[in-house]
Amino acid sequence: MIRWSPGLLGALALAAPICTPAKPIAFADGTTVMAEYGAGTMKEIQIFYAPEYNYSVGAGHVELDSDEMPKSRSITYARLNYLLHRWNLESAQANIFVWGGAGSATGNTFRGTEFAGNAGAQADFETRRVYASLKTDWQGASDFSHRIDTLQLGLAPYKHDYGGIATWFVVQARDYTGGLHRGTEWAALLRLFKGGTWVEAGVTNEGKIQAMTMFNF
């Protein structure tokens, strides 16, 4: 059992300002709502509740559309997220998350509804000025298999204080498998974060809108 000493609470308060990237687990007894929009390729919404600090449960819905051919998927799933390891350093934090779940899928290249699986992982590292994350997320069924790999690198022009607005300039590289997109999709994003609200938006190298928002409460 963790003893919530004043020193530990103080350390968590100091660490809180750097906890900026989108994560499937925010804090114990916390709810996370995330939504992502990639013009012409992906739309997703997720909601997770964390009974403890190291795992959360919830559901999501993702719609995938190929920009190479007339191919679309609609997947609804339930999922368990688990914090595999966390490093709390003096002025930085790093995390490894894994997840898995199952649900149902429909699409325009097969008939009816299919059982679908979801699995993935995320590793991230952050200070108050530098951020990096690598995420892989797989959705599959008997008639399709799609994996989305996302690398993000971010820089903050100033060290933000807890309660203030954090600003990040983020470069994103993303690969889609399964015929959704050809080549690597690059995006330049502006991220703003304050308290439990986080939002980022920008454009890809093809001029398409990329946006994401997250709420923790």
Buried (B, 14 or more C-beta within 10 A) or exposed (E): EEEEEEEEEEEEEEBBBBBBBBBBBBBEEBBBBBBBBBBBBBBBBBBBEBEEBBBBBBBBBBBBBBBEEEBBBBBBBEBBBBBEEEEEEEEBBBBBBBBBBEBBBBBEEBEEBBEBBBBBBBBBBBBBBBBBBBBBBBBBBEEBEBBBBBBBBBEBEEEBEEEEEBBBBBBBBBBBEBBBBEEEBBBEBEBBBBBBEBBBBBBBEBEBEBBBBBBBE
